[in-house]
Every structure is written in structure tokens, then in C-alpha cells.
Amino acid sequence: MDQVDVAVVGAGLAGAATAYAAARAGAQVVLVERGARSGSKGLSGGLLYTHALGRMFPRFWEEEPSPVERAISRNVVTLLTRTQATSLDYYDAAFAAPPFNSFSVLRARLDPWLAAKAESAGATVVYGSRVDGLARENGRVVGIRLGSEVLGARVTVVAEGFNATSTRGAGLAPELAPETVGIGVKQVIGLPPGEVERRFQLRGNEGFQMAATGLPAGVEGGGFLYTNRDTLSVGMILNLGSVLARGVAMYEVLEEFKQHPLIARYLEGGTLLEYSGCVVNEGGREALPALSGDGYLVAGSAGQMFVNAGLTLRGMDFALESGRLAGEVAAEASRDHDGSAKYLARYGERLAASFVLRDLQTYRRAPKVFRNRRLYGLYPEMLSSLLHRAYFIDGSERPHLNGVLRSVRAGKVSTLTLARDLLQAMRTL
Ligand SMILES: Cc1cc2nc3c(=O)[nH]c(=O)nc-3n(C[C@H](O)[C@H](O)[C@H](O)COP(=O)(O)OP(=O)(O)OC[C@H]3O[C@@H](n4cnc5c(N)ncnc54)[C@H](O)[C@@H]3O)c2cc1C
């Protein structure tokens, strides 16, 4: 059996960050990716909060070819009904200047760029090879299985994304319940040069992103629209339990979102370049499996590190940071010839001291708050009715806003429930 210091499953962001950090620290690393290249299987809406990437590559946005698309300076959140939209539109010039807050990204560009960094640091990347499972001896993970072969490793880092078949297959992670799973679809739509700037009123490399909810009414989840250089990323993440309960089809839901009169104008005449689907963890902090054990570490969304906090959707910065920390710990374990569970527990300690577990803890109540159906039907409708009545003038008697508010919520939601929902949202987010 061949033997290396560190074997990494999956060359997404977590796996490539792991391989980069471990190789830089002097470990002999093999990174195995089932796709023909990095990013060929990776799906993400594509808004990256850049701090974690900046920690590894301080001026990454200056590199050629660029791993990122547009610096997001306009953040919009929108509540939709079939024909209406109520938006909060936040522009921040500081977000369009270094060190930048967030960039839109295309995984087909970002992932190969990061995998190339890992290779330059000394890691060996093997493409087109599927890891069939973890090799175990006396309960300890001793490497990875590739068909009938075993690649032995002092430390194995599982970074294979949300499905986490290796750890689940080895009984090291629990099965998932539909209520804790989000199902995502995404399309990349091409537009002619200059159209992205014109349609979204952007200057230079500034970008726009929108998070929207309310369509289809009552289904938990929402849509997103991000601007890339000459393309748009548009998609949805919905709660699987809610989708199953309502019997809606994801492609129909996405079409409904795309055909909304506000959204359709942005996509008009665009060419469909990519269509993909994937699942994500909606269970939050509570759904995290064990992130280390005898001979192994788990990084990125294989460790269910994902937060939907309404205004922000984050998994990529968690993947990069957890990957970097896993790589450092794996290299230390190889140097000290100790891949025991006790030694590798330092990974959990570092995650706890980092923003990863801190932010997952901060937003631990988010999954519960976002299971509130009123957010996806009643409240967008109430707000739209309120504003419709405020703006619509037809010569009839005009009630004051408090009177309008009373009439739009009459019989639908009590003051107490409304106040409780508002308070809970403020506390959670
Ligand atoms: C629709 C959608 C929108 C999203 N939007 C955002 C967003 O805007 N911002 C954000 O921060 N996050 C977003 N996320 C979450 C984000 O995509 C993930 O958190 C992130 O991709 C996790 O990275 P990762 O490296 O852990 O896993 P992945 O990106 O899933 O990478 C795993 C890699 O492992 C490979 N692999 C899998 N199994 C094997 C195997 N057996 N053998 C070899 N290789 C294997 C895969 O091919 C893949 O390359 C979104 C997710 C979805 C589904």
C-alpha cells in the first residue's frame, strides 16, 4: 500500500485549501478529485465573503487570471408576490474598494485557481478519480479506497461536499433528515458584453446581488441573483421537507422566480450556459457531525458548515477557513507522527477559536426561525398590500397607514404573533 502524510478527498474549496496549507507546511499531500478538473462538479450561488481567502492570499484580486468576478457593492433583499416586489437596496462604496467585502465567483474559475495554488505548494492533485470510501483498521481511518487500491495516509481529510458519502458510509456521520436539508438549483446565464453594467447600473467592476423570498408562496426558502463579469448566476435554495410537503418541482419553481416581472427584465435575451443542482445543510450548528476522529478530519460542507442567515448565505468562507485549519493540523500530525483522535482534536479547538464555529453558534437559531411559513407568504403579501394602498391613489377616501396596516393583517396574524416573529428574527440574525 502506498503511503502519504495527508490524503484529501475532494478538490473543492475546502479540499484545495487543505492541500495548500498542508503542503506549504511541508507535508506530502495527495488531493483526489472525482471531476475531470476542480470546479467541474462544484455548485454554488457564488457570493464569496472574501476574508478567509484574503487570509491565505492577501491581494488575490490582483492575480491574473482573476479567480473572482465582481466586487459586490449593491446588496438587495426582496420580498416577492407574483406581481409585486418590496426591496431593501443597500449600496456601499467601501465594498467596492480593497480589501473588498465580497465577490461574486464562478466555481469553474475559482476552484481550478486554488487547486493550482495547492499544486505549486507541492501537493499532488489526481483528477477523474472517485474515492470509494475510507480505509479503516481497528476502527481507525488509515487512508482512502480507490477501487481495489488503498492509498494509506497518516491523516485523511474528508472535503467531499455536503453528501459526505465517505464519512456517512463509514458510519462516522449521521443520516440527514429532509427538514435539515436544503435543495439548491442554479443557472448561469450569459449576457452580451456591457449588458450586466447597463441592466444593474454598475460602474467598472462593481457588482449587484439580490436575495429574494416569497415565491412560490408558502414554500420555505428563496432565490438569488448575482452579477458576474458577463454572466448572471440565478437560483434557489428551498427546504427539502417543505418542497416534498407541497409537492412542487424545483425546475418549475425556478422558472416562476425567473419569470417574475422584476427578475425577468434582468435575464431577458440571456443564454443558458450552466444548470446544476445540489443539496446543502439547513440544520445549522445542531446538524454538525464529529469533525475529527482517529486518523481523519472533516472540512467544509462535508462537515455541514453552512449558514443561511437570510441576508447572507455562507458556506464558501467556512470551507476555505476550515480547509486551511485542517491542512495545518494534518501537517503537524504528520510531523509529530501522531494521527490519533486525541492529537487531531486540536482541529476542533482551532475551529472553535475561529469565525467558523463562532458564526455557526451565533446563527444557531436561524434554521428554526426560517421554518416560519409566514415569512414566505403572509408577510411578503402584507407588506405589498400595505405599500400598494399607500401608493395607489384613485380618489377614494385615504386611510392613515396604521389603519391600512390594521386592515391588511385583519384576521391573518395577531399583533402578538407579529411582534414575536419580529423579535425572534432580530435576536437570531
Ligand atoms: C444553490 C447553492 C447556492 C450557494 N450559494 C452560496 C453562496 O452564495 N455563498 C457561499 O458562501 N456559499 C454558497 N453555497 C454553499 C457552498 O456552495 C458550499 O458551502 C461550498 O461549495 C462548500 O465547499 P466544499 O469544498 O466543502 O465542498 P464542494 O464545493 O461541494 O466540493 C467538494 C468536492 O469534492 C468532490 N468529491 C465529492 N465526492 C468525491 C469523491 N468520492 N471522490 C473524489 N472527489 C469527490 C466534488 O467533485 C467537489 O469538487 C451555495 C450552495 C448551493 C447548493
The ligand as an ORCA input file, in Angstrom:
! r2SCAN-3c Opt
* xyz 0 1
  C     -27.535     26.622     -4.786
  C     -26.407     26.928     -3.823
  C     -26.011     28.236     -3.633
  C     -24.984     28.543     -2.758
  N     -24.607     29.846     -2.628
  C     -23.579     30.165     -1.834
  C     -23.110     31.498     -1.770
  O     -23.602     32.385     -2.460
  N     -22.077     31.760     -0.919
  C     -21.472     30.797     -0.161
  O     -20.521     31.091      0.567
  N     -21.889     29.512     -0.223
  C     -22.915     29.180     -1.045
  N     -23.324     27.883     -1.130
  C     -22.621     26.870     -0.318
  C     -21.299     26.487     -0.967
  O     -21.527     26.066     -2.285
  C     -20.623     25.385     -0.168
  O     -20.581     25.726      1.176
  C     -19.203     25.151     -0.676
  O     -19.232     24.760     -2.019
  C     -18.507     24.111      0.170
  O     -17.250     23.825     -0.394
  P     -16.567     22.400     -0.175
  O     -15.232     22.477     -0.774
  O     -16.713     21.998      1.228
  O     -17.485     21.376     -0.998
  P     -17.760     21.305     -2.556
  O     -17.700     22.646     -3.170
  O     -19.048     20.544     -2.690
  O     -16.557     20.443     -3.137
  C     -16.487     19.044     -2.929
  C     -15.580     18.460     -3.988
  O     -15.395     17.083     -3.700
  C     -15.517     16.328     -4.898
  N     -15.935     14.969     -4.495
  C     -17.125     14.596     -3.954
  N     -17.137     13.285     -3.689
  C     -15.935     12.800     -4.090
  C     -15.354     11.516     -4.079
  N     -15.994     10.466     -3.588
  N     -14.094     11.369     -4.581
  C     -13.430     12.440     -5.081
  N     -13.933     13.685     -5.112
  C     -15.156     13.878     -4.614
  C     -16.543     17.087     -5.700
  O     -16.469     16.784     -7.083
  C     -16.173     18.532     -5.398
  O     -15.180     19.018     -6.274
  C     -24.355     27.529     -2.008
  C     -24.751     26.201     -2.184
  C     -25.772     25.896     -3.086
  C     -26.181     24.471     -3.258
*
